[in-house]
Amino acid sequence: MKTTKEYAVIIEKAANNYAAYCPDVPGCIATGKTVEEVQKNFQEALEFDFEGLRIDGEAIPEPTTLVGHVAVAA
């Protein structure tokens, strides 16, 4: 049975699109023209990556990265 886990995803604005990666899953990246598209593409990339790990008998990385925000005067 598969369990659901939440992973921190970093989304960065590039010149013409957005890029996403997860510190807990090295090498897994995605791009998209909008934030919504890159989120969808990254979810699909994670699912694909995890399926490959399962097939190879490797462990799925645990989500350990915490995300927060800090307010500072600008």
Backbone as JSON, one array per atom type, in Angstrom:
{
  "sequence": "MKTTKEYAVIIEKAANNYAAYCPDVPGCIATGKTVEEVQKNFQEALEFDFEGLRIDGEAIPEPTTLVGHVAVAA",
  "N": [[0.84, -1.19, 0.0], [0.56, 2.2, -0.85], [1.7, 5.15, 0.72], [0.85, 8.54, 1.49], [2.91, 11.33, 1.3], [4.18, 14.57, 2.13], [6.22, 16.8, 0.4], [8.67, 19.36, 0.54], [8.83, 21.83, -1.89], [10.78, 23.76, -3.97], [10.19, 26.57, -5.84], [11.28, 28.42, -8.48], [11.51, 31.51, -10.24], [12.37, 31.88, -13.55], [13.86, 33.33, -16.51], [11.98, 32.92, -18.61], [10.17, 31.06, -17.67], [9.16, 28.79, -15.02], [10.94, 26.95, -12.55], [11.29, 23.94, -10.67], [12.32, 22.17, -7.74], [13.22, 19.66, -5.3], [14.69, 19.59, -2.2], [14.92, 17.19, -0.79], [14.9, 15.18, -2.64], [17.22, 14.65, -4.57], [18.17, 15.6, -7.86], [15.69, 15.43, -9.05], [13.69, 17.34, -11.0], [11.62, 19.93, -12.48], [9.97, 21.9, -14.99], [7.92, 24.7, -16.02], [5.52, 26.83, -17.65], [3.9, 28.34, -16.02], [3.22, 28.84, -12.49], [1.34, 26.99, -11.61], [1.52, 25.05, -13.63], [4.2, 24.18, -13.35], [4.07, 23.06, -10.8], [2.29, 20.9, -11.22], [3.77, 19.48, -13.13], [6.01, 18.89, -11.58], [4.98, 17.24, -9.58], [4.27, 15.04, -11.15], [6.84, 14.34, -12.0], [8.04, 13.59, -9.56], [6.44, 11.36, -8.9], [7.12, 9.66, -11.02], [9.88, 9.37, -10.58], [9.83, 8.11, -8.04], [8.51, 5.74, -8.67], [10.44, 4.52, -10.26], [12.42, 4.14, -8.3], [11.09, 2.31, -6.66], [10.85, 0.09, -8.41], [13.54, -0.52, -8.71], [14.04, -1.42, -6.2], [14.84, 0.35, -4.26], [14.85, 2.66, -1.49], [12.28, 5.07, -0.86], [12.94, 8.49, -0.57], [12.7, 10.16, 2.56], [10.59, 12.91, 3.47], [12.17, 15.62, 4.76], [12.87, 18.26, 4.77], [12.16, 21.45, 6.01], [9.99, 24.24, 5.6], [9.85, 27.69, 5.82], [9.07, 31.13, 6.51], [10.55, 34.32, 6.8], [10.09, 37.49, 8.09], [11.31, 40.63, 7.23], [12.31, 44.04, 7.47], [12.31, 45.98, 4.56]],
  "CA": [[0.0, 0.0, 0.0], [1.3, 3.44, -0.93], [1.31, 6.19, 1.65], [1.0, 9.89, 0.97], [3.84, 12.18, 2.05], [4.31, 15.9, 1.55], [7.6, 17.22, 0.21], [8.9, 20.78, 0.28], [9.22, 22.07, -3.27], [11.25, 25.12, -4.22], [9.82, 27.04, -7.18], [12.05, 29.63, -8.82], [11.17, 32.19, -11.49], [13.47, 32.04, -14.5], [13.57, 34.39, -17.48], [10.79, 32.64, -19.42], [9.35, 30.0, -17.1], [9.42, 28.48, -13.62], [11.62, 25.68, -12.32], [11.02, 23.41, -9.33], [13.12, 21.04, -7.26], [12.97, 19.28, -3.91], [15.96, 19.27, -1.54], [14.9, 15.82, -0.29], [14.95, 14.24, -3.77], [18.22, 15.2, -5.49], [18.09, 15.24, -9.27], [14.32, 15.5, -9.56], [13.37, 18.73, -11.32], [10.59, 20.13, -13.49], [9.77, 23.28, -15.41], [6.59, 25.0, -16.54], [5.33, 28.24, -18.0], [3.21, 28.99, -14.91], [3.42, 28.16, -11.2], [0.45, 25.83, -11.6], [2.07, 24.04, -14.54], [5.41, 23.58, -12.79], [3.65, 22.22, -9.68], [1.75, 19.68, -11.81], [4.89, 18.76, -13.74], [6.9, 18.37, -10.55], [4.3, 16.1, -8.96], [4.44, 13.92, -12.07], [8.26, 13.96, -11.97], [8.26, 12.85, -8.31], [5.79, 10.06, -9.02], [7.94, 8.87, -11.95], [11.13, 9.07, -9.86], [9.55, 7.15, -6.98], [8.2, 4.46, -9.3], [11.74, 3.95, -10.62], [13.07, 3.67, -7.07], [10.39, 1.07, -6.24], [11.24, -0.98, -9.34], [14.93, -0.87, -8.41], [14.13, -1.9, -4.82], [15.45, 1.37, -3.42], [13.94, 3.36, -0.57], [11.78, 6.41, -1.2], [13.47, 9.44, 0.41], [11.75, 10.75, 3.51], [10.56, 14.37, 3.45], [12.75, 16.16, 6.0], [13.08, 19.69, 4.65], [11.12, 22.33, 6.54], [9.88, 25.5, 4.88], [9.33, 28.78, 6.64], [9.28, 32.48, 5.98], [11.05, 35.28, 7.79], [9.76, 38.84, 7.72], [12.32, 41.65, 7.54], [12.03, 45.34, 6.86], [13.06, 46.17, 3.32]],
  "C": [[0.89, 1.25, 0.0], [0.78, 4.42, 0.11], [1.53, 7.55, 1.0], [1.92, 10.67, 1.9], [3.92, 13.52, 1.36], [5.77, 16.31, 1.54], [7.66, 18.72, -0.03], [9.41, 20.92, -1.15], [9.61, 23.53, -3.42], [10.9, 25.47, -5.66], [10.53, 28.37, -7.41], [11.59, 30.19, -10.15], [12.43, 32.31, -12.32], [13.05, 33.11, -15.51], [12.24, 34.16, -18.2], [9.86, 31.57, -18.85], [9.63, 29.88, -15.61], [10.12, 27.12, -13.56], [11.37, 25.25, -10.89], [11.98, 22.27, -9.02], [12.79, 20.81, -5.79], [14.3, 18.92, -3.27], [16.05, 17.81, -1.06], [15.04, 14.77, -1.39], [15.92, 14.8, -4.81], [18.03, 14.69, -6.92], [16.7, 15.28, -9.86], [13.95, 16.96, -9.75], [12.22, 18.76, -12.33], [10.54, 21.61, -13.84], [8.34, 23.44, -15.9], [6.46, 26.48, -16.81], [4.66, 29.03, -16.89], [3.54, 28.23, -13.62], [2.57, 26.9, -11.16], [1.01, 24.7, -12.46], [3.32, 23.38, -13.95], [5.07, 22.7, -11.59], [3.13, 20.88, -10.19], [2.89, 18.84, -12.39], [5.81, 18.17, -12.68], [6.26, 17.19, -9.83], [4.46, 14.86, -9.84], [5.89, 13.42, -12.07], [8.58, 13.16, -10.7], [7.65, 11.46, -8.39], [6.6, 9.13, -9.92], [9.24, 8.43, -11.27], [10.9, 7.98, -8.82], [9.21, 5.78, -7.55], [9.5, 3.76, -9.72], [12.48, 3.41, -9.41], [12.42, 2.36, -6.59], [10.81, -0.11, -7.1], [12.65, -1.46, -9.04], [15.12, -1.37, -6.98], [14.8, -0.92, -3.87], [14.39, 2.08, -2.57], [13.52, 4.71, -1.14], [12.33, 7.37, -0.15], [12.37, 9.99, 1.31], [11.75, 12.27, 3.35], [11.06, 14.91, 4.79], [12.93, 17.67, 5.96], [11.88, 20.46, 5.18], [11.14, 23.64, 5.78], [9.27, 26.52, 5.82], [9.6, 30.1, 5.95], [9.73, 33.37, 7.13], [10.72, 36.68, 7.28], [10.87, 39.8, 8.14], [11.92, 42.97, 6.87], [12.9, 45.51, 5.62], [13.22, 47.64, 3.01]]
}
